[in-house]
Amino acid sequence: MKGGPYTTINDEIGRQIKLLHTKHPELGHEGLRKLMVDSGVMVDKTELKNFMRINRLSPDLARQTYGHVAGEVGTKYG
């Protein structure tokens, strides 16, 4: 998507992002951005990615463990 009127991530938008992340911890910046766009809030994907990195909002970490830690069979470490 090129151009467009993006909403700057201020305190209110930041609270919305954190609330969405709490409700949908499995989503990364692209998934959260899609939810925000669907609700009518246009945010720049780079700005959202940086906001999430600075605020340590990442997808559900339990799904990103190593196989030997999670005990997954058939993985390099399982």
ChimeraX commands (.cxc) that place a marker at each C-alpha (Angstrom):
marker #1 position 0.00,0.00,0.00 radius 0.5
marker #1 position 1.58,3.29,-1.05 radius 0.5
marker #1 position 1.04,6.64,0.57 radius 0.5
marker #1 position -2.01,7.31,2.64 radius 0.5
marker #1 position -2.83,9.21,5.79 radius 0.5
marker #1 position -1.06,7.31,8.54 radius 0.5
marker #1 position -1.89,7.85,12.20 radius 0.5
marker #1 position 1.13,8.63,14.36 radius 0.5
marker #1 position 1.57,6.25,17.27 radius 0.5
marker #1 position 0.80,8.46,20.25 radius 0.5
marker #1 position -0.21,7.47,23.80 radius 0.5
marker #1 position -3.76,6.50,22.80 radius 0.5
marker #1 position -2.70,4.45,19.77 radius 0.5
marker #1 position 0.07,2.88,21.87 radius 0.5
marker #1 position -2.52,1.74,24.43 radius 0.5
marker #1 position -4.62,0.25,21.62 radius 0.5
marker #1 position -1.60,-1.64,20.28 radius 0.5
marker #1 position -0.76,-3.01,23.74 radius 0.5
marker #1 position -4.40,-4.05,24.28 radius 0.5
marker #1 position -4.51,-5.82,20.91 radius 0.5
marker #1 position -1.21,-7.54,21.72 radius 0.5
marker #1 position -2.69,-8.72,25.04 radius 0.5
marker #1 position -5.75,-10.11,23.25 radius 0.5
marker #1 position -3.74,-11.63,20.39 radius 0.5
marker #1 position -0.25,-12.51,21.72 radius 0.5
marker #1 position 0.42,-14.82,18.78 radius 0.5
marker #1 position 0.43,-11.95,16.27 radius 0.5
marker #1 position 3.45,-9.97,15.20 radius 0.5
marker #1 position 3.53,-6.44,13.81 radius 0.5
marker #1 position 1.95,-7.44,10.49 radius 0.5
marker #1 position -1.00,-9.21,12.14 radius 0.5
marker #1 position -1.60,-6.37,14.59 radius 0.5
marker #1 position -1.38,-3.82,11.78 radius 0.5
marker #1 position -4.02,-5.74,9.83 radius 0.5
marker #1 position -6.34,-5.71,12.86 radius 0.5
marker #1 position -5.80,-1.97,13.27 radius 0.5
marker #1 position -6.43,-1.26,9.59 radius 0.5
marker #1 position -9.61,-3.36,9.77 radius 0.5
marker #1 position -10.75,-1.18,12.68 radius 0.5
marker #1 position -10.00,2.01,10.71 radius 0.5
marker #1 position -6.62,3.01,12.19 radius 0.5
marker #1 position -3.88,3.32,9.59 radius 0.5
marker #1 position -0.38,3.00,11.06 radius 0.5
marker #1 position 2.91,2.85,9.23 radius 0.5
marker #1 position 4.30,-0.69,9.37 radius 0.5
marker #1 position 7.86,0.47,10.10 radius 0.5
marker #1 position 6.69,2.73,12.92 radius 0.5
marker #1 position 4.59,-0.12,14.37 radius 0.5
marker #1 position 7.49,-2.56,14.12 radius 0.5
marker #1 position 9.78,-0.11,15.94 radius 0.5
marker #1 position 7.12,0.58,18.60 radius 0.5
marker #1 position 6.72,-3.13,19.25 radius 0.5
marker #1 position 10.49,-3.67,19.43 radius 0.5
marker #1 position 11.00,-0.75,21.84 radius 0.5
marker #1 position 8.13,-1.91,24.06 radius 0.5
marker #1 position 9.22,-5.56,23.86 radius 0.5
marker #1 position 5.96,-6.72,22.32 radius 0.5
marker #1 position 6.76,-9.87,20.42 radius 0.5
marker #1 position 4.68,-12.84,19.30 radius 0.5
marker #1 position 4.01,-15.54,21.87 radius 0.5
marker #1 position 7.48,-16.64,22.99 radius 0.5
marker #1 position 6.28,-20.11,23.99 radius 0.5
marker #1 position 5.93,-20.92,20.29 radius 0.5
marker #1 position 9.48,-19.77,19.54 radius 0.5
marker #1 position 11.41,-22.08,21.86 radius 0.5
marker #1 position 14.07,-24.51,20.75 radius 0.5
marker #1 position 12.94,-28.07,20.16 radius 0.5
marker #1 position 15.00,-29.51,22.99 radius 0.5
marker #1 position 13.37,-27.07,25.42 radius 0.5
marker #1 position 9.84,-27.60,24.16 radius 0.5
marker #1 position 10.36,-31.36,23.80 radius 0.5
marker #1 position 9.24,-31.40,20.18 radius 0.5
marker #1 position 9.90,-34.74,18.49 radius 0.5
marker #1 position 11.40,-34.75,15.03 radius 0.5
marker #1 position 13.19,-31.43,15.33 radius 0.5
marker #1 position 16.90,-30.89,15.17 radius 0.5
marker #1 position 17.10,-30.94,18.97 radius 0.5
marker #1 position 14.20,-33.28,19.82 radius 0.5
marker link #1:1,2 radius 0.2
marker link #1:2,3 radius 0.2
marker link #1:3,4 radius 0.2
marker link #1:4,5 radius 0.2
marker link #1:5,6 radius 0.2
marker link #1:6,7 radius 0.2
marker link #1:7,8 radius 0.2
marker link #1:8,9 radius 0.2
marker link #1:9,10 radius 0.2
marker link #1:10,11 radius 0.2
marker link #1:11,12 radius 0.2
marker link #1:12,13 radius 0.2
marker link #1:13,14 radius 0.2
marker link #1:14,15 radius 0.2
marker link #1:15,16 radius 0.2
marker link #1:16,17 radius 0.2
marker link #1:17,18 radius 0.2
marker link #1:18,19 radius 0.2
marker link #1:19,20 radius 0.2
marker link #1:20,21 radius 0.2
marker link #1:21,22 radius 0.2
marker link #1:22,23 radius 0.2
marker link #1:23,24 radius 0.2
marker link #1:24,25 radius 0.2
marker link #1:25,26 radius 0.2
marker link #1:26,27 radius 0.2
marker link #1:27,28 radius 0.2
marker link #1:28,29 radius 0.2
marker link #1:29,30 radius 0.2
marker link #1:30,31 radius 0.2
marker link #1:31,32 radius 0.2
marker link #1:32,33 radius 0.2
marker link #1:33,34 radius 0.2
marker link #1:34,35 radius 0.2
marker link #1:35,36 radius 0.2
marker link #1:36,37 radius 0.2
marker link #1:37,38 radius 0.2
marker link #1:38,39 radius 0.2
marker link #1:39,40 radius 0.2
marker link #1:40,41 radius 0.2
marker link #1:41,42 radius 0.2
marker link #1:42,43 radius 0.2
marker link #1:43,44 radius 0.2
marker link #1:44,45 radius 0.2
marker link #1:45,46 radius 0.2
marker link #1:46,47 radius 0.2
marker link #1:47,48 radius 0.2
marker link #1:48,49 radius 0.2
marker link #1:49,50 radius 0.2
marker link #1:50,51 radius 0.2
marker link #1:51,52 radius 0.2
marker link #1:52,53 radius 0.2
marker link #1:53,54 radius 0.2
marker link #1:54,55 radius 0.2
marker link #1:55,56 radius 0.2
marker link #1:56,57 radius 0.2
marker link #1:57,58 radius 0.2
marker link #1:58,59 radius 0.2
marker link #1:59,60 radius 0.2
marker link #1:60,61 radius 0.2
marker link #1:61,62 radius 0.2
marker link #1:62,63 radius 0.2
marker link #1:63,64 radius 0.2
marker link #1:64,65 radius 0.2
marker link #1:65,66 radius 0.2
marker link #1:66,67 radius 0.2
marker link #1:67,68 radius 0.2
marker link #1:68,69 radius 0.2
marker link #1:69,70 radius 0.2
marker link #1:70,71 radius 0.2
marker link #1:71,72 radius 0.2
marker link #1:72,73 radius 0.2
marker link #1:73,74 radius 0.2
marker link #1:74,75 radius 0.2
marker link #1:75,76 radius 0.2
marker link #1:76,77 radius 0.2
marker link #1:77,78 radius 0.2
view
